[in-house]
Amino acid sequence: MSIDWKQYTSSAFYDELISSPGNARLPAKKLISYLQSLDKDEVHRRQCLADSTIKDMGITFTVYTEEGSIDRSWPFDIIPRTISAKQWCSIARGLEQRLQALNLFINDVYNEQKIIKDGVFPRHVLEYSKNFRKECVGVSPPHNVWAHISGTDLVRNHEGEFYVLEDNLRVPSGVSYMLENRSIMKRVLPELFENDHILPVNSYCDQLFETLCSLSPNVDNPEIVVLTPGIYNSAYFEHAFLAQKMGVELVEGSDLVVGKNGYVYMKSIRGLTKVDVIYRRIDDTFLDPKVFNKNSTLGVPGIMEAWKTGKVALANAPGAGVADDKVVYTYVPDVIKYYLDQEAIIPNVETFLCDEPKQQDYVIKNIDKLVVKPANESGGYGMLVGPHSTKKDQATFVELIKKYPRHYITQPTLALSTAPALVGSDRPEPRHLDLRPFILQGKSSYVTTGGLTRVAMKKESLVVNSSQGGGSKDTWIVDTEAKL
């Protein structure tokens, strides 16, 4: 027997592939028709092929538990998510617009602070920002760009409209899994890649390399390295993957040294090699023990001074996380209007600020209906999902909000879109998902064709993070104007 799509329904949620029982959305028509031509045993075989491919390729992620860190195979579902190329063009423009405005904002708050003086952005939000680095005041990096690599989380509501859920500007991760997802799908469903209707994603590493090159201080052939905290970091697979794909060295802090002339050098068996650009995958506070955490062994002593004097480029720049704050997120539409004189192409999710008395009062009265998020955490940690929480949990968060109002924002519990997934079942079931495209900005801008689709593998769960039990799908941007 084959998959009976007439039996598939996503209730009140917008489904990415199926518009109504038995009817596929236009970008998914060829996919759904092909899956229907396979019997259930063959579909199961393809999923098993994907799982074994992931193990053979060593695609893993790390989960931190009370017992220690555990490496696990990347959880993957073979039914991709599909979006039309026409719709994606608009999304890509919105993502470029957003990062451009955020970079103007970051450069402004570390220099003239015009947006504060003009009353558009509250000074107190900056003063209490966990990621504002006073050590970066007065610096203007190449092209005045601070966040060169961004991962913007998007969601779709019950009507299929895209919204920005949050911005990730410090050390955004996940792009390697986006690329590996496509590699896996080409092995599992090669028949569907025989035409050009599914747009490619394989140019990202070339674009990342070009972006990093554009940051180099007056060097035609720059020496670029990827700086990793080491093999025990949860994203180490990605660090190694990107370094290999770009053909650059993967280094740890102990492999680098700042010379007496202020330049950064990489140690090797041939001696010292001057480094021009560092794609750093460690947090600000571990970057330079002379400036931040003096006990850090992950960073490079003196690297901040080398960066500030223009002798090495850092991507992302230290201090870029000031715009990663979820309280700052609420002001991004105003930021776009202020710097670009444009309306935001992709709107924010409705958000309530807990340090505004009226909004805090609303949040406390409706906490059982809202999602509470800490302003500067990631990975799904420290959250409260109101409808799925206990009275005890709700009371705990009420006290936290009252005590530390600047540390939290709240949003409505979203009716996240769904897509069919083969999670431990003989037939597809709807699972909630989000999307993380990656945007590059240096001398020019670039947006990935699609992004990393993250899936809540548990039924009715809204938590998509892999560290919290989520999984992933390939994301297909389909040219629906081509002949199907």
LODRENPA-990951 format. One record per residue (C-alpha): residue number from 0; residue in three letters; y negated, z, x negated. Coordinates in Angstrom, 3 decimals, decimal comma. Layout:
N
R    i   aa         y         z         x
R  NUM  ALA         Y         Z         X
...
This chain:
484
R    i   aa         y         z         x
R    0  MET     0,000     0,000     0,000
R    1  SER    -3,559    -0,719    -1,100
R    2  ILE    -6,718     1,366    -0,674
R    3  ASP    -7,794     1,393     2,956
R    4  TRP   -11,592     1,488     2,765
R    5  LYS   -11,814     1,880     6,531
R    6  GLN   -10,508     5,407     6,026
R    7  TYR   -13,232     6,229     3,506
R    8  THR   -16,372     7,937     4,815
R    9  SER   -19,138     9,925     3,163
R   10  SER   -20,359    11,657     6,307
R   11  ALA   -24,151    12,148     6,350
R   12  PHE   -24,669    11,226     2,673
R   13  TYR   -25,810     7,919     1,243
R   14  ASP   -22,812     6,326    -0,453
R   15  GLU   -23,465     4,077    -3,449
R   16  LEU   -20,592     1,658    -2,740
R   17  ILE   -19,702     1,835     0,964
R   18  SER   -22,339     1,393     3,686
R   19  SER   -19,954     2,139     6,567
R   20  PRO   -16,144     2,462     6,838
R   21  GLY   -14,641    -0,747     5,489
R   22  ASN   -17,982    -2,317     4,499
R   23  ALA   -19,154    -2,520     0,891
R   24  ARG   -22,779    -2,651    -0,195
R   25  LEU   -23,787    -5,984    -1,731
R   26  PRO   -23,621    -4,937    -5,427
R   27  ALA   -20,133    -3,475    -4,835
R   28  LYS   -18,545    -6,276    -2,776
R   29  LYS   -16,601    -7,893    -5,609
R   30  LEU   -15,495    -4,522    -6,968
R   31  ILE   -14,294    -3,202    -3,609
R   32  SER   -12,496    -6,449    -2,815
R   33  TYR   -10,700    -6,365    -6,158
R   34  LEU    -9,669    -2,722    -5,834
R   35  GLN    -8,328    -3,491    -2,369
R   36  SER    -6,124    -6,219    -3,874
R   37  LEU    -4,343    -3,626    -6,032
R   38  ASP    -1,649    -1,371    -4,653
R   39  LYS    -2,026     2,373    -5,082
R   40  ASP     0,488     2,518    -7,911
R   41  GLU    -1,524    -0,035    -9,873
R   42  VAL    -4,790     1,836    -9,257
R   43  HIS    -3,099     5,007   -10,472
R   44  ARG    -1,805     3,156   -13,547
R   45  ARG    -5,331     1,978   -14,378
R   46  GLN    -6,668     5,541   -14,129
R   47  CYS    -3,868     6,750   -16,420
R   48  LEU    -4,765     3,935   -18,845
R   49  ALA    -8,356     5,160   -18,894
R   50  ASP    -7,243     8,747   -19,552
R   51  SER    -4,958     7,722   -22,415
R   52  THR    -7,657     5,448   -23,886
R   53  ILE   -10,065     8,389   -23,949
R   54  LYS    -7,504    10,483   -25,838
R   55  ASP    -6,705     7,661   -28,276
R   56  MET   -10,411     7,052   -28,965
R   57  GLY   -11,067    10,772   -29,423
R   58  ILE   -13,860    10,887   -26,850
R   59  THR   -14,448    14,599   -26,370
R   60  PHE   -17,053    17,142   -25,359
R   61  THR   -17,248    20,845   -26,103
R   62  VAL   -17,256    23,638   -23,535
R   63  TYR   -18,412    27,090   -24,605
R   64  THR   -16,488    29,996   -23,076
R   65  GLU   -16,178    33,720   -23,679
R   66  GLU   -13,073    32,952   -25,726
R   67  GLY   -14,967    30,446   -27,894
R   68  SER   -15,601    26,708   -27,934
R   69  ILE   -13,007    24,313   -26,522
R   70  ASP   -12,861    20,553   -27,162
R   71  ARG   -11,817    18,624   -24,082
R   72  SER   -11,206    14,975   -23,353
R   73  TRP   -14,083    13,295   -21,554
R   74  PRO   -13,434    13,432   -17,751
R   75  PHE   -13,765     9,909   -16,380
R   76  ASP   -13,275     8,146   -13,054
R   77  ILE   -12,516     4,421   -13,052
R   78  ILE   -14,398     3,495    -9,855
R   79  PRO   -17,867     2,591   -11,188
R   80  ARG   -21,208     3,120    -9,535
R   81  THR   -23,072    -0,108    -8,681
R   82  ILE   -26,821    -0,806    -8,389
R   83  SER   -28,510    -4,170    -7,865
R   84  ALA   -30,415    -5,685   -10,805
R   85  LYS   -33,438    -6,292    -8,582
R   86  GLN   -33,673    -2,610    -7,682
R   87  TRP   -33,108    -1,604   -11,282
R   88  CYS   -36,113    -3,629   -12,467
R   89  SER   -38,368    -1,382   -10,385
R   90  ILE   -36,610     1,775   -11,614
R   91  ALA   -36,975     0,664   -15,243
R   92  ARG   -40,719     0,107   -14,785
R   93  GLY   -41,009     3,590   -13,296
R   94  LEU   -39,140     5,147   -16,211
R   95  GLU   -41,326     3,395   -18,783
R   96  GLN   -44,429     4,486   -16,874
R   97  ARG   -43,271     8,083   -16,820
R   98  LEU   -42,476     8,337   -20,536
R   99  GLN   -45,712     6,600   -21,494
R  100  ALA   -47,721     9,120   -19,475
R  101  LEU   -45,732    12,078   -20,803
R  102  ASN   -46,355    11,002   -24,386
R  103  LEU   -50,085    10,721   -23,682
R  104  PHE   -49,916    14,206   -22,189
R  105  ILE   -48,101    15,705   -25,193
R  106  ASN   -50,509    14,112   -27,656
R  107  ASP   -53,453    15,384   -25,611
R  108  VAL   -52,305    19,011   -25,316
R  109  TYR   -51,790    19,200   -29,089
R  110  ASN   -55,202    17,710   -29,747
R  111  GLU   -58,243    17,444   -27,445
R  112  GLN   -56,666    18,924   -24,276
R  113  LYS   -58,824    16,719   -22,052
R  114  ILE   -56,445    17,040   -19,108
R  115  ILE   -57,001    20,814   -19,128
R  116  LYS   -60,758    20,583   -19,576
R  117  ASP   -60,925    18,155   -16,639
R  118  GLY   -59,060    20,622   -14,408
R  119  VAL   -56,049    18,410   -13,771
R  120  PHE   -53,505    20,604   -15,567
R  121  PRO   -53,701    24,445   -15,483
R  122  ARG   -54,340    26,107   -18,841
R  123  HIS   -52,097    29,066   -17,992
R  124  VAL   -49,063    26,791   -17,631
R  125  LEU   -49,528    25,691   -21,231
R  126  GLU   -50,270    29,195   -22,498
R  127  TYR   -46,969    30,489   -21,126
R  128  SER   -44,945    27,445   -22,153
R  129  LYS   -41,823    28,390   -24,083
R  130  ASN   -41,791    25,037   -25,900
R  131  PHE   -45,445    24,685   -26,856
R  132  ARG   -45,517    24,818   -30,654
R  133  LYS   -48,841    26,020   -32,066
R  134  GLU   -47,609    24,714   -35,430
R  135  CYS   -48,021    21,168   -34,062
R  136  VAL   -51,676    21,466   -33,026
R  137  GLY   -53,809    18,732   -34,585
R  138  VAL   -50,882    16,427   -35,411
R  139  SER   -50,828    12,789   -34,270
R  140  PRO   -47,463    11,148   -35,072
R  141  PRO   -46,995     7,359   -35,417
R  142  HIS   -48,185     5,473   -32,304
R  143  ASN   -49,158     8,897   -30,876
R  144  VAL   -45,602     9,076   -29,536
R  145  TRP   -43,812    12,443   -29,569
R  146  ALA   -40,799    11,864   -27,312
R  147  HIS   -39,125     8,739   -28,677
R  148  ILE   -35,815     9,255   -26,889
R  149  SER   -35,845    10,507   -23,318
R  150  GLY   -33,139    11,081   -20,736
R  151  THR   -34,537    11,189   -17,206
R  152  ASP   -32,260    12,526   -14,476
R  153  LEU   -32,426    10,548   -11,235
R  154  VAL   -30,944    11,296    -7,827
R  155  ARG   -30,794     9,403    -4,535
R  156  ASN   -31,396    11,011    -1,161
R  157  HIS   -29,699    10,378     2,179
R  158  GLU   -31,712     7,157     2,595
R  159  GLY   -30,801     5,820    -0,838
R  160  GLU   -34,254     6,363    -2,353
R  161  PHE   -34,459     7,318    -6,035
R  162  TYR   -36,248    10,494    -7,179
R  163  VAL   -36,771    12,065   -10,590
R  164  LEU   -34,928    15,382   -10,741
R  165  GLU   -35,998    16,386   -14,249
R  166  ASP   -37,075    15,105   -17,662
R  167  ASN   -35,165    15,716   -20,911
R  168  LEU   -37,415    15,238   -23,930
R  169  ARG   -36,175    17,638   -26,599
R  170  VAL   -32,767    16,403   -27,757
R  171  PRO   -31,391    14,475   -24,758
R  172  SER   -27,679    13,761   -24,970
R  173  GLY   -25,115    11,605   -23,215
R  174  VAL   -25,921     8,030   -24,245
R  175  SER   -22,744     7,706   -26,337
R  176  TYR   -20,686     8,490   -23,244
R  177  MET   -22,582     5,819   -21,327
R  178  LEU   -21,583     3,282   -23,998
R  179  GLU   -18,004     4,503   -24,237
R  180  ASN   -17,656     4,423   -20,442
R  181  ARG   -18,346     0,683   -20,562
R  182  SER   -15,876     0,192   -23,398
R  183  ILE   -13,188     1,976   -21,379
R  184  MET   -13,902    -0,051   -18,239
R  185  LYS   -13,553    -3,316   -20,129
R  186  ARG   -10,028    -2,243   -21,018
R  187  VAL    -9,157    -0,915   -17,579
R  188  LEU   -10,687    -3,613   -15,333
R  189  PRO   -11,220    -6,579   -17,700
R  190  GLU   -10,898    -9,082   -14,847
R  191  LEU   -14,251    -8,000   -13,424
R  192  PHE   -16,122    -8,726   -16,674
R  193  GLU   -15,183   -12,389   -16,814
R  194  ASN   -18,615   -13,413   -15,502
R  195  ASP   -22,139   -12,290   -16,350
R  196  HIS   -22,883   -10,524   -13,061
R  197  ILE   -22,480    -7,046   -14,621
R  198  LEU   -25,391    -6,649   -17,018
R  199  PRO   -24,496    -5,436   -20,549
R  200  VAL   -25,419    -2,078   -22,099
R  201  ASN   -24,404    -2,698   -25,711
R  202  SER   -27,906    -3,308   -27,106
R  203  TYR   -28,881     0,385   -27,023
R  204  CYS   -27,956     1,243   -30,617
R  205  ASP   -29,858    -1,793   -31,913
R  206  GLN   -32,876    -0,783   -29,842
R  207  LEU   -32,619     2,822   -31,063
R  208  PHE   -32,524     1,609   -34,664
R  209  GLU   -35,604    -0,589   -34,096
R  210  THR   -37,430     2,323   -32,456
R  211  LEU   -36,692     4,583   -35,411
R  212  CYS   -37,726     1,871   -37,873
R  213  SER   -41,079     1,559   -36,101
R  214  LEU   -41,821     5,205   -36,942
R  215  SER   -41,391     4,754   -40,685
R  216  PRO   -44,455     5,568   -42,823
R  217  ASN   -45,286     2,275   -44,528
R  218  VAL   -41,747     1,230   -45,486
R  219  ASP   -40,254    -2,179   -44,700
R  220  ASN   -36,624    -1,097   -45,030
R  221  PRO   -36,637     2,579   -44,108
R  222  GLU   -33,889     5,033   -44,916
R  223  ILE   -32,851     6,581   -41,579
R  224  VAL   -30,521     9,528   -41,053
R  225  VAL   -29,140    11,410   -38,056
R  226  LEU   -29,505    15,177   -38,523
R  227  THR   -26,723    17,167   -36,814
R  228  PRO   -26,095    20,928   -36,601
R  229  GLY   -22,483    20,181   -37,548
R  230  ILE   -19,008    19,732   -36,174
R  231  TYR   -19,145    22,773   -33,885
R  232  ASN   -22,058    21,450   -31,850
R  233  SER   -21,135    20,322   -28,316
R  234  ALA   -22,711    16,887   -28,887
R  235  TYR   -21,253    16,262   -32,364
R  236  PHE   -19,175    13,351   -31,052
R  237  GLU   -22,409    11,649   -30,038
R  238  HIS   -24,170    12,369   -33,343
R  239  ALA   -21,335    10,758   -35,289
R  240  PHE   -21,054     7,881   -32,817
R  241  LEU   -24,747     6,911   -33,017
R  242  ALA   -24,902     7,207   -36,804
R  243  GLN   -21,875     4,940   -37,128
R  244  LYS   -23,171     2,365   -34,649
R  245  MET   -26,596     2,210   -36,341
R  246  GLY   -25,058     2,094   -39,817
R  247  VAL   -26,987     5,145   -41,037
R  248  GLU   -25,977     8,414   -42,669
R  249  LEU   -24,966    11,460   -40,620
R  250  VAL   -26,320    14,535   -42,406
R  251  GLU   -26,591    18,285   -42,005
R  252  GLY   -29,538    20,380   -43,104
R  253  SER   -27,866    21,255   -46,398
R  254  ASP   -27,706    17,532   -47,265
R  255  LEU   -31,511    17,245   -47,268
R  256  VAL   -34,183    18,712   -49,503
R  257  VAL   -37,980    18,503   -49,626
R  258  GLY   -39,172    17,604   -53,124
R  259  LYS   -42,176    18,977   -54,960
R  260  ASN   -44,047    15,792   -53,991
R  261  GLY   -43,576    16,654   -50,290
R  262  TYR   -41,104    13,885   -49,491
R  263  VAL   -37,654    14,437   -47,983
R  264  TYR   -34,579    13,441   -49,969
R  265  MET   -30,894    13,096   -49,155
R  266  LYS   -28,385    14,401   -51,660
R  267  SER   -25,582    12,074   -52,683
R  268  ILE   -23,187    11,486   -55,572
R  269  ARG   -25,729     8,943   -56,851
R  270  GLY   -28,542    11,474   -56,880
R  271  LEU   -31,451    11,866   -54,475
R  272  THR   -32,414     9,155   -51,958
R  273  LYS   -35,775     9,314   -50,194
R  274  VAL   -35,498     9,603   -46,420
R  275  ASP   -38,150     7,988   -44,210
R  276  VAL   -37,017     8,714   -40,632
R  277  ILE   -34,892    11,556   -39,271
R  278  TYR   -33,328    11,340   -35,824
R  279  ARG   -32,864    15,066   -35,440
R  280  ARG   -30,363    16,530   -32,998
R  281  ILE   -31,243    20,174   -33,559
R  282  ASP   -33,752    22,299   -31,639
R  283  ASP   -37,268    22,978   -32,909
R  284  THR   -36,626    26,618   -33,709
R  285  PHE   -33,819    25,763   -36,164
R  286  LEU   -35,632    22,854   -37,817
R  287  ASP   -37,521    24,608   -40,626
R  288  PRO   -36,822    28,227   -41,666
R  289  LYS   -40,230    28,365   -43,376
R  290  VAL   -41,961    27,791   -40,034
R  291  PHE   -39,626    28,837   -37,216
R  292  ASN   -36,419    30,885   -37,360
R  293  LYS   -36,276    32,165   -40,950
R  294  ASN   -32,534    32,808   -40,622
R  295  SER   -31,711    29,222   -39,682
R  296  THR   -29,264    27,443   -41,973
R  297  LEU   -29,254    24,286   -39,840
R  298  GLY   -32,641    22,918   -40,809
R  299  VAL   -34,536    21,936   -43,939
R  300  PRO   -37,093    24,232   -45,600
R  301  GLY   -40,464    22,478   -45,807
R  302  ILE   -39,645    19,633   -43,428
R  303  MET   -42,474    20,517   -41,031
R  304  GLU   -45,071    20,096   -43,752
R  305  ALA   -43,517    16,775   -44,758
R  306  TRP   -43,765    15,628   -41,138
R  307  LYS   -47,333    16,858   -40,629
R  308  THR   -48,506    15,031   -43,764
R  309  GLY   -46,830    11,786   -42,672
R  310  LYS   -44,228    11,741   -45,455
R  311  VAL   -41,313    11,652   -43,039
R  312  ALA   -41,000    10,747   -39,350
R  313  LEU   -39,084    12,959   -36,934
R  314  ALA   -37,643    11,793   -33,643
R  315  ASN   -38,118    13,443   -31,314
R  316  ALA   -41,197    15,067   -32,782
R  317  PRO   -41,319    18,871   -32,919
R  318  GLY   -43,165    20,202   -29,892
R  319  ALA   -42,176    17,336   -27,581
R  320  GLY   -40,347    19,906   -25,453
R  321  VAL   -43,658    21,103   -24,036
R  322  ALA   -43,212    18,325   -21,449
R  323  ASP   -39,551    19,258   -20,911
R  324  ASP   -40,634    22,344   -18,969
R  325  LYS   -39,658    22,164   -15,293
R  326  VAL   -43,022    23,689   -14,339
R  327  VAL   -44,769    20,852   -16,204
R  328  TYR   -42,462    18,470   -14,308
R  329  THR   -44,219    19,345   -11,054
R  330  TYR   -47,495    17,982   -12,447
R  331  VAL   -46,114    14,658   -13,766
R  332  PRO   -47,393    12,547   -10,823
R  333  ASP   -50,880    13,949   -11,570
R  334  VAL   -50,340    13,277   -15,279
R  335  ILE   -49,483     9,629   -14,535
R  336  LYS   -52,563     9,253   -12,353
R  337  TYR   -54,824    10,914   -14,952
R  338  TYR   -53,769     8,907   -18,016
R  339  LEU   -52,709     5,577   -16,495
R  340  ASP   -54,705     5,523   -13,246
R  341  GLN   -51,491     4,588   -11,430
R  342  GLU   -49,358     6,138    -8,730
R  343  ALA   -45,917     7,273    -9,871
R  344  ILE   -43,409     4,480    -9,232
R  345  ILE   -40,548     7,004    -8,951
R  346  PRO   -41,546    10,190    -7,090
R  347  ASN   -40,564    13,747    -7,982
R  348  VAL   -38,230    15,826    -5,863
R  349  GLU   -40,260    18,285    -3,772
R  350  THR   -40,734    21,382    -5,937
R  351  PHE   -42,090    24,886    -5,347
R  352  LEU   -43,812    26,905    -8,085
R  353  CYS   -42,786    30,543    -8,100
R  354  ASP   -46,023    31,653    -9,801
R  355  GLU   -48,089    30,425    -6,845
R  356  PRO   -48,222    33,348    -4,329
R  357  LYS   -47,856    31,277    -1,138
R  358  GLN   -45,076    29,160    -2,603
R  359  GLN   -43,304    32,229    -3,982
R  360  ASP   -43,403    33,825    -0,544
R  361  TYR   -41,829    30,705     0,966
R  362  VAL   -39,150    30,650    -1,757
R  363  ILE   -38,157    34,283    -1,220
R  364  LYS   -37,894    33,824     2,540
R  365  ASN   -35,809    30,667     2,176
R  366  ILE   -33,836    31,336    -0,986
R  367  ASP   -30,536    30,782     0,823
R  368  LYS   -31,564    27,151     1,427
R  369  LEU   -33,055    26,350    -2,002
R  370  VAL   -31,935    25,589    -5,541
R  371  VAL   -33,541    27,909    -8,101
R  372  LYS   -33,827    26,602   -11,666
R  373  PRO   -35,046    28,269   -14,851
R  374  ALA   -37,987    26,362   -16,324
R  375  ASN   -36,506    25,845   -19,770
R  376  GLU   -32,717    25,793   -19,493
R  377  SER   -30,350    22,828   -19,337
R  378  GLY   -26,687    22,095   -18,732
R  379  GLY   -26,648    23,648   -15,264
R  380  TYR   -26,925    27,197   -16,624
R  381  GLY   -28,949    29,976   -15,001
R  382  MET   -29,208    28,223   -11,622
R  383  LEU   -28,797    29,431    -8,072
R  384  VAL   -27,607    26,967    -5,442
R  385  GLY   -28,710    28,825    -2,328
R  386  PRO   -26,264    27,509     0,303
R  387  HIS   -23,318    28,138    -2,048
R  388  SER   -24,436    31,586    -3,236
R  389  THR   -23,734    35,145    -2,162
R  390  LYS   -26,271    37,603    -0,747
R  391  LYS   -25,920    39,577    -3,966
R  392  ASP   -26,764    36,522    -6,093
R  393  GLN   -29,734    35,748    -3,873
R  394  ALA   -31,067    39,293    -4,206
R  395  THR   -30,711    39,097    -7,991
R  396  PHE   -32,749    35,900    -8,150
R  397  VAL   -35,419    37,274    -5,827
R  398  GLU   -35,953    40,101    -8,301
R  399  LEU   -36,031    37,675   -11,234
R  400  ILE   -38,591    35,483    -9,475
R  401  LYS   -40,807    38,465    -8,704
R  402  LYS   -40,576    39,755   -12,282
R  403  TYR   -40,824    36,404   -14,121
R  404  PRO   -42,429    33,935   -11,672
R  405  ARG   -43,481    31,463   -14,413
R  406  HIS   -39,854    31,156   -15,529
R  407  TYR   -38,547    29,550   -12,316
R  408  ILE   -39,064    26,602    -9,990
R  409  THR   -37,218    25,849    -6,762
R  410  GLN   -36,267    22,687    -4,939
R  411  PRO   -34,618    21,895    -1,609
R  412  THR   -30,848    21,559    -1,667
R  413  LEU   -30,611    17,795    -1,944
R  414  ALA   -28,326    15,567     0,051
R  415  LEU   -27,216    13,875    -3,179
R  416  SER   -25,725    10,426    -2,827
R  417  THR   -21,981     9,985    -3,248
R  418  ALA   -19,535     7,424    -4,566
R  419  PRO   -15,764     7,051    -4,226
R  420  ALA   -13,740     8,853    -6,908
R  421  LEU   -10,029     9,087    -7,659
R  422  VAL   -10,040    12,790    -8,417
R  423  GLY    -6,434    13,942    -8,151
R  424  SER    -5,824    11,912    -5,016
R  425  ASP    -3,946     8,810    -3,922
R  426  ARG    -7,070     7,643    -2,117
R  427  PRO   -10,788     7,642    -2,985
R  428  GLU   -12,860    10,605    -1,869
R  429  PRO   -16,663    10,918    -1,920
R  430  ARG   -18,161    12,909    -4,768
R  431  HIS   -21,828    13,698    -5,410
R  432  LEU   -23,492    12,209    -8,476
R  433  ASP   -26,707    11,717   -10,412
R  434  LEU   -27,859     9,261   -13,073
R  435  ARG   -29,350     9,718   -16,534
R  436  PRO   -30,944     6,536   -17,916
R  437  PHE   -32,258     6,643   -21,472
R  438  ILE   -35,739     5,449   -22,397
R  439  LEU   -36,978     4,680   -25,903
R  440  GLN   -40,603     4,554   -26,998
R  441  GLY   -41,944     3,784   -30,446
R  442  LYS   -44,015     0,717   -31,171
R  443  SER   -42,537    -0,699   -27,949
R  444  SER   -40,436     0,582   -25,031
R  445  TYR   -36,868     0,039   -23,884
R  446  VAL   -34,821     1,263   -20,900
R  447  THR   -31,032     1,222   -20,764
R  448  THR   -29,398    -1,067   -18,221
R  449  GLY   -28,274     1,734   -15,960
R  450  GLY   -27,364     5,020   -17,569
R  451  LEU   -24,871     7,863   -17,624
R  452  THR   -23,555     8,554   -14,140
R  453  ARG   -22,408    12,152   -13,879
R  454  VAL   -20,068    13,171   -11,072
R  455  ALA   -19,285    16,500    -9,444
R  456  MET   -15,503    16,314    -9,617
R  457  LYS   -15,045    19,251    -7,245
R  458  LYS   -15,174    18,494    -3,530
R  459  GLU   -18,607    19,207    -1,971
R  460  SER   -19,936    20,512    -5,307
R  461  LEU   -23,473    19,498    -6,345
R  462  VAL   -23,044    20,467   -10,023
R  463  VAL   -22,483    17,351   -12,139
R  464  ASN   -22,773    18,764   -15,673
R  465  SER   -19,636    18,282   -17,769
R  466  SER   -19,977    21,850   -19,042
R  467  GLN   -19,771    22,999   -15,411
R  468  GLY   -16,742    20,918   -14,414
R  469  GLY   -18,394    17,548   -13,836
R  470  GLY   -17,191    14,132   -14,932
R  471  SER   -18,512    10,619   -15,369
R  472  LYS   -18,407     7,014   -14,183
R  473  ASP   -19,495     3,692   -15,626
R  474  THR   -22,773     2,428   -14,151
R  475  TRP   -22,900    -1,259   -13,234
R  476  ILE   -26,211    -3,036   -12,774
R  477  VAL   -25,113    -6,097   -10,832
R  478  ASP   -27,015    -9,345   -10,498
R  479  THR   -26,547    -9,768    -6,743
R  480  GLU   -28,460   -13,059    -6,777
R  481  ALA   -25,715   -14,634    -8,888
R  482  LYS   -22,855   -16,255    -7,040
R  483  LEU   -20,256   -13,595    -6,188
